[in-house]
Amino acid sequence: MTEEQAKELLQKYLDQQANPEEQNKVESWYAALHQENVELAADRKAAIGAQMFAHLEAAMQQKTKHHKVFKLQSFVRIAAAIIIIITVGLGIWKLSAPVSSNGNQLTVTTGGAERKRITLSDGSVILLGPSAKISYPKVFASNNRQIALKEGEAFFDIAHQEKRPFTVHTTSGIDIRVLGTSFKVRSYQASKHIEVAVVTGKVSVSNKKGNLGTLIKDEFLTYDKNAGRAAIRKMKTTAFIELAFDGATLEQVISKLQYIYSIKISLSDSTLSKLKSTATFSSRQSPEEILDIICSLHHLKFNGSKNHKTFNIYK
């Protein structure tokens, strides 16, 4: 089996179109990893790595209720296989990717076994999956931030800027608009579906006809390009992101937490807003846990409402 054939088989497996024999073949690749002194063939390593990157990076395994072929447990096993491959140093992914420039516009493409981490001028981060292509400006405009995902999968962790919205355009005419959040987009020209999954915050998905839906944390939208229909559902597995503050003011920290957790935080004294914080958290933590640590750093206190949606920080 060539690398290209292996990739096609993996894609059929992920698209729930593989027959039982093909499913068994994919799952046998994983089983081979548990045998001692067995080296996985290059075509299998490249194929698995190419097709599974975005799912591992965002940890957004999704089980579709209405498909009988797809098995979540099998999906998780294959994902685990990728981790094993990386751990033993088989090196199926590369951290470099071709970058072309046209004035202020940059274009990045990745090969079938490559991934790329891109940091934008506003501090936003993009994790670009294999066989993907994205175009973005070196420096964003003063009133908006726009990029184009031309092919493939990408995970976005967007810097929150209320007055400068961030928009991801796709070749199928689907646009994803955010202010500051983290989400994944899967848009292949050869596939009839576009997928958008939100990890934190809120995004609006639209096309030329209007809004297709507004997604909040842990929601997943699938758009059928042929039928022109969108469906929104809850994700079964929650993904988490890192919340890093490097010398951020308390005002900036509060703004980020309010957006990510959809909560309201007030300060009893406005002078507290300029206090600086350097710390790293995870969205896995509760807002109370994060506030407790931040307040301890500055010898402050906080209280919250019974519904855990409103908080006040005071001396």
C-alpha positions in Angstrom: 0.0 0.0 0.0 1.4 3.4 -1.0 1.3 6.4 1.4 -1.4 8.0 -0.7 -3.6 4.9 -0.5 -3.0 4.8 3.2 -4.2 8.4 3.6 -7.3 7.7 1.5 -8.1 4.7 3.7 -7.7 6.8 6.9 -9.9 9.5 5.5 -12.6 7.0 4.7 -12.4 5.7 8.2 -12.8 9.2 9.7 -15.7 10.1 7.3 -17.6 7.0 8.4 -17.4 5.5 4.9 -15.1 2.6 5.4 -16.5 -0.9 5.1 -15.9 -3.5 7.9 -12.8 -4.9 6.2 -11.2 -1.4 5.8 -12.1 -0.6 9.4 -10.3 -3.7 10.6 -7.2 -2.8 8.5 -7.0 0.7 10.1 -7.4 -0.7 13.6 -4.8 -3.4 13.0 -2.3 -0.6 12.5 -2.9 0.4 16.0 -2.7 -3.2 17.3 0.7 -3.6 15.6 2.1 -0.9 17.9 1.7 -3.2 20.9 3.9 -5.9 19.5 7.5 -5.8 20.5 10.1 -5.0 17.9 7.6 -4.2 15.3 8.3 -1.0 13.3 5.3 0.7 11.7 5.6 1.1 8.0 6.3 4.6 6.7 3.1 4.8 4.7 1.0 4.0 7.8 2.9 6.5 10.0 2.5 9.2 7.5 -1.2 8.5 6.8 -2.2 8.3 10.4 -0.3 11.4 11.3 -1.6 13.4 8.4 -5.3 12.6 9.1 -5.3 12.8 12.9 -3.4 15.9 13.8 -6.2 18.4 14.4 -8.2 15.8 16.5 -5.2 15.2 18.8 -4.3 18.9 19.1 -7.8 20.0 20.1 -8.8 16.7 21.8 -12.2 17.1 20.1 -13.2 13.5 19.4 -16.8 13.5 18.3 -19.2 10.6 18.2 -22.0 11.2 15.6 -25.2 9.6 16.8 -26.7 8.9 13.4 -23.8 7.0 11.9 -23.5 3.3 12.5 -20.0 2.8 11.0 -18.0 5.2 13.1 -16.8 3.9 16.5 -15.5 6.4 19.0 -13.5 3.8 20.9 -11.7 3.0 17.7 -11.1 6.7 17.0 -9.6 7.1 20.5 -7.3 4.0 20.0 -6.0 5.4 16.7 -5.4 8.8 18.5 -3.5 7.0 21.2 -1.4 5.3 18.5 -0.3 8.6 17.3 0.9 9.6 20.8 2.8 6.3 21.0 4.4 7.0 17.6 5.6 10.4 18.7 6.8 9.1 22.1 9.1 6.5 20.6 10.6 9.1 18.2 9.3 7.8 14.8 9.1 11.4 13.7 6.1 11.5 11.4 5.5 15.2 11.8 7.7 18.2 10.9 7.6 21.6 12.5 8.5 23.5 9.3 6.3 24.5 6.4 6.7 26.6 3.2 5.9 30.2 3.6 5.3 32.5 0.6 4.9 36.3 0.8 2.9 38.8 -1.4 3.3 42.2 0.1 1.6 42.2 3.5 0.0 38.8 2.8 1.6 35.6 3.9 0.6 32.1 2.8 1.6 28.9 4.7 1.1 25.4 3.3 1.9 22.0 5.0 2.7 18.7 3.5 0.9 15.4 4.1 2.9 14.7 7.2 3.6 18.2 8.5 2.1 20.6 11.0 2.9 24.3 11.7 2.4 26.6 14.7 1.7 30.2 13.5 1.8 33.2 15.8 -0.1 36.2 14.3 0.7 39.9 14.8 -2.0 40.2 17.4 -0.6 37.3 19.5 -3.2 34.8 18.3 -2.0 31.3 17.6 -2.9 28.9 14.8 -2.0 25.2 14.8 -2.2 24.2 11.2 -2.7 20.5 10.4 -1.3 18.4 7.5 -2.2 19.0 3.9 -3.4 22.5 4.8 -3.1 26.0 3.4 -3.8 29.3 5.1 -3.3 33.0 4.2 -3.0 35.9 6.6 -1.5 39.4 6.8 1.8 40.2 8.4 0.1 43.0 10.3 -3.7 43.2 10.8 -5.8 46.2 9.9 -6.7 48.6 12.7 -10.4 47.8 12.7 -10.5 44.1 11.8 -8.5 40.8 11.6 -9.2 38.6 8.6 -7.5 35.4 7.4 -8.4 32.7 4.8 -8.3 29.0 5.5 -8.0 27.7 2.0 -7.6 24.0 2.7 -7.4 21.5 5.6 -7.8 21.7 9.4 -6.6 24.4 11.9 -7.0 25.0 15.6 -7.3 28.7 16.5 -6.6 30.4 19.9 -7.6 34.0 19.3 -6.4 37.0 21.3 -9.4 38.8 22.7 -9.8 42.3 21.2 -13.4 43.6 21.5 -13.0 46.4 19.0 -11.2 44.3 16.4 -13.2 41.2 15.4 -11.4 38.2 14.0 -12.9 36.4 10.9 -11.8 33.1 9.3 -12.9 32.8 5.6 -13.2 29.4 3.9 -13.2 28.6 0.2 -16.7 27.3 0.4 -18.1 30.8 1.4 -18.4 29.9 5.1 -17.1 32.6 7.5 -16.4 32.2 11.2 -16.4 35.5 13.2 -15.1 35.8 16.8 -13.8 38.4 19.2 -11.6 36.2 21.2 -11.9 32.4 21.7 -10.5 29.0 20.7 -12.0 26.8 18.1 -11.3 24.3 15.3 -12.2 24.5 11.6 -12.1 21.5 9.3 -12.6 22.6 5.6 -11.4 20.3 2.8 -12.4 21.2 -0.8 -12.9 17.4 -1.5 -15.2 16.9 1.4 -18.9 17.8 1.4 -18.8 19.0 5.0 -17.3 21.9 6.9 -16.9 21.5 10.6 -16.5 24.2 13.3 -16.0 23.2 17.0 -15.7 25.7 19.9 -13.5 25.1 22.9 -14.0 28.4 24.7 -15.9 31.6 24.1 -18.4 32.1 21.2 -18.3 32.2 17.4 -20.8 33.1 14.7 -20.9 31.0 11.5 -22.4 32.5 8.4 -22.5 32.4 4.6 -23.8 34.8 1.9 -27.4 34.0 2.8 -27.0 34.9 6.5 -26.2 33.5 9.9 -26.0 29.7 10.1 -25.6 29.6 13.9 -23.9 30.9 17.0 -21.8 28.4 18.8 -20.7 28.5 22.5 -18.3 26.4 24.4 -18.4 22.7 23.7 -20.7 23.1 20.7 -20.0 21.6 17.2 -21.4 22.8 13.8 -21.5 20.7 10.7 -22.4 22.3 7.4 -23.4 20.3 4.4 -22.1 22.2 1.3 -24.3 20.2 -1.1 -27.6 20.6 0.8 -26.7 24.1 2.2 -27.8 23.0 5.7 -26.1 23.3 9.1 -26.6 21.3 12.3 -25.4 22.2 15.7 -24.8 19.7 18.5 -22.9 19.3 21.8 -19.5 17.7 21.8 -19.1 14.6 23.9 -15.5 15.3 24.9 -14.5 18.6 26.3 -11.2 20.2 25.1 -9.1 22.6 27.2 -6.7 25.4 26.4 -3.9 27.2 28.3 -4.5 30.6 29.8 -1.2 32.4 30.0 -0.8 35.9 31.6 2.6 37.5 31.4 2.6 40.8 33.2 -1.1 41.3 32.3 -3.1 43.8 34.3 -5.9 42.6 36.5 -8.3 44.4 34.1 -6.9 42.3 31.2 -7.1 39.1 33.2 -10.7 39.8 34.2 -11.6 40.5 30.5 -10.2 37.2 29.4 -11.9 35.2 32.2 -15.2 36.9 31.6 -15.1 36.0 27.9 -14.0 32.4 28.3 -16.3 31.4 31.2 -19.2 33.7 30.3 -19.2 35.3 33.7 -19.2 38.8 35.2 -16.3 40.0 37.5 -16.3 43.4 39.2 -13.7 45.3 41.2 -14.7 47.1 44.4 -11.8 49.6 43.8 -10.9 50.7 40.3 -7.3 51.2 41.3 -7.0 47.4 41.5 -7.3 47.1 37.8 -3.7 48.1 37.2 -2.2 45.3 39.4 0.1 43.0 37.3 -0.1 39.2 37.1 2.1 36.5 35.6 0.7 33.1 35.8 -0.5 30.2 33.6 -3.8 28.4 34.0 -6.0 25.9 32.1 -9.6 26.3 31.1 -10.0 22.9 32.8 -9.9 24.9 36.1 -13.0 26.6 37.5 -13.1 30.4 37.5 -13.3 30.2 41.4 -10.0 28.3 41.4 -8.3 30.8 39.2 -9.6 33.8 41.1 -8.5 32.3 44.3 -4.9 32.1 43.1 -4.9 35.6 41.5 -6.3 37.1 44.6 -3.8 35.4 46.8 -1.0 36.8 44.7 -2.2 40.4 45.5 -3.6 39.7 49.0 -7.1 40.3 47.8 -10.4 38.5 48.4 -13.4 37.7 46.3 -16.9 36.4 46.6 -19.4 35.0 44.1 -23.1 34.6 43.5 -24.9 31.3 44.1 -25.1 30.6 40.4 -21.3 31.1 40.0 -21.9 33.6 37.3 -21.1 36.9 39.1 -18.0 37.7 41.2 -16.6 40.7 43.1 -12.9 41.3 44.0 -12.1 43.4 47.0 -9.4 44.3 49.5 
